[in-house]
Amino acid sequence: MCARYGIFSATAAVAEAFAARLAPEAMRLKPSGTIAPGADVAVVVRRPESADGSGTGGPAPFGRRVHAARWGLLPPWARDPAAAFHAFNARCETAAVKPTFRDAMRSFRVVVPASCWYEWRAQTPSAAQAGGSAKQPYAVRRADGGGDGLLALAGLCSWWRVPGRPGNAPVHHGPALHDSWLLTCTILTRDTGPDLAWLHPREPVVLPDDAVGAWLDPDECDGGAAAGLLRLPRPALAWMAVDRSTLTRVA
């Protein structure tokens, strides 16, 4: 599970790290050490680009863009926006067949950049008594510092139309809202590797740097082949205990 993560890089630096253009609405996103489901977050997507980079016009080459998306995926047919809080993670073993995620797995795969993610581990009774809490949060990050220190978390996106509003009327604040269309996302998870088994049984899927292009490109890699990318060895990770007072457990 991944219910809290942090990103310490400015969005412009994230775009540079992933060789992507920065969409205007994503410029409103700020670095944060504690990002929870329901927040607007940066996602790297692949989309058509016109000659001026606007993404409009006739046939054009594809390029990467950093957009803002609401963390918690809503498929187009969802009626209750509260369903997003049950879909901030997707199991990689079933995402290709689950109705909530299967269309996005086939055609709307994204990367969710992160500096680290957090997990909580139960402490021994004596440590809990001394520290005043039964659980200790840990931050997990890249050990090698590659990719500008950013983790490429495998994610999925879906557009959801906010009901009961005209198509050109904003309904609430947030850079993920485009008129009455909301871009939503989820983070894929898999069984934890041996190095992190002590911390949690599940972990977000961290893509190797050389797999990011194929993951983003549905023409290069269909849904079935994309599932294979989710099983590739991830970059080496490191972890450290963090101050409990700065985090609130979400799961």
QUIBELFEN-V418293 format. One record per residue. N is the residue number from 1. SS is DSSP state (H for helix, E for strand, - for the rest). PHI is phi in whole degrees, 0 to 359 (* if undefined). OMEGA is omega as a letter, one per 20 degrees, with the letter a starting at -180 (none if undefined). Layout:
n = <N	N>
ss = <SS	SS>
phi = <PHI	PHI>
omega = <OMEGA	OMEGA>
//
This chain:
n = <1	2	3	4	5	6	7	8	9	10	11	12	13	14	15	16	17	18	19	20	21	22	23	24	25	26	27	28	29	30	31	32	33	34	35	36	37	38	39	40	41	42	43	44	45	46	47	48	49	50	51	52	53	54	55	56	57	58	59	60	61	62	63	64	65	66	67	68	69	70	71	72	73	74	75	76	77	78	79	80	81	82	83	84	85	86	87	88	89	90	91	92	93	94	95	96	97	98	99	100	101	102	103	104	105	106	107	108	109	110	111	112	113	114	115	116	117	118	119	120	121	122	123	124	125	126	127	128	129	130	131	132	133	134	135	136	137	138	139	140	141	142	143	144	145	146	147	148	149	150	151	152	153	154	155	156	157	158	159	160	161	162	163	164	165	166	167	168	169	170	171	172	173	174	175	176	177	178	179	180	181	182	183	184	185	186	187	188	189	190	191	192	193	194	195	196	197	198	199	200	201	202	203	204	205	206	207	208	209	210	211	212	213	214	215	216	217	218	219	220	221	222	223	224	225	226	227	228	229	230	231	232	233	234	235	236	237	238	239	240	241	242	243	244	245	246	247	248	249	250	251>
ss = <-	-	-	E	E	E	E	-	-	-	H	H	H	H	H	H	H	-	-	-	E	E	-	H	H	H	H	H	-	-	-	E	E	E	E	E	-	-	-	E	E	E	E	E	E	E	E	E	-	-	-	-	-	-	-	-	-	-	-	-	-	E	E	E	E	E	E	E	E	E	E	-	-	-	-	-	-	-	-	-	H	H	H	H	H	H	-	-	E	E	E	-	-	-	-	-	-	-	-	-	-	H	H	H	H	H	H	-	E	E	E	E	E	E	-	E	E	E	E	E	E	E	-	-	H	H	H	H	H	H	H	-	-	-	E	E	E	E	E	E	E	E	-	-	-	-	H	H	H	-	E	E	E	E	E	E	E	E	E	E	E	-	-	-	-	-	-	-	-	-	-	-	-	-	-	-	E	E	-	-	E	E	E	E	E	E	E	E	E	E	E	-	-	H	H	H	-	-	-	-	-	E	E	E	-	E	-	-	H	H	H	H	H	H	H	H	-	-	-	-	-	-	H	H	H	H	H	H	H	-	-	-	-	-	-	-	E	E	E	E	E	-	-	H	H	H	-	-	-	-	->
phi = <*	225	247	200	215	227	221	258	268	297	298	296	290	298	300	295	297	257	51	236	280	257	293	305	291	288	296	278	284	242	302	208	277	221	250	242	307	97	277	274	229	278	228	261	235	246	210	296	236	280	301	267	81	279	79	237	101	280	306	208	295	267	215	267	222	262	241	263	222	276	283	133	282	239	292	303	272	295	260	250	298	295	298	299	283	257	223	277	235	227	289	295	290	235	299	287	242	289	306	297	244	295	294	293	297	280	221	220	272	222	246	256	289	212	276	195	232	242	225	247	235	296	270	294	306	292	292	295	296	289	267	81	213	277	229	247	280	235	260	249	218	293	277	266	71	294	59	58	79	267	273	263	281	290	221	228	233	207	274	227	270	291	286	78	229	295	297	250	243	298	247	196	278	133	294	283	270	243	55	255	258	249	274	239	213	221	248	281	233	213	300	291	291	304	290	246	299	292	265	196	285	234	217	295	284	260	284	298	304	279	255	297	300	294	298	282	254	293	284	279	216	286	303	294	292	297	300	294	296	286	257	292	300	271	300	297	242	230	213	208	291	236	294	296	291	267	229	241	293	250	220>
omega = <r	a	r	r	r	r	a	r	r	a	r	r	r	r	r	a	a	r	a	r	a	r	a	a	a	r	a	r	a	r	r	r	a	r	a	r	a	r	r	a	r	r	r	a	r	a	r	r	r	a	a	r	a	a	a	r	a	r	a	r	r	r	r	r	r	r	r	r	r	a	a	a	r	r	a	a	a	r	a	a	r	r	a	a	r	a	r	r	r	r	a	a	a	a	a	a	r	a	a	a	a	r	r	r	a	a	a	r	a	r	r	a	r	r	r	r	a	r	a	a	r	r	r	a	a	r	r	r	a	a	r	r	a	a	r	r	r	r	r	a	r	r	a	a	r	a	a	r	a	r	r	a	r	a	r	r	r	r	r	r	r	a	r	r	r	a	a	a	r	a	r	a	r	a	r	a	r	a	r	r	a	r	a	a	r	r	a	r	r	r	a	r	a	a	a	a	r	a	a	a	r	r	r	r	r	a	r	a	a	r	a	a	r	r	a	a	r	r	r	a	r	a	a	r	r	r	r	r	a	r	a	r	a	r	r	a	r	a	r	r	r	a	a	a	a	a	r	a	a	a	none>
//
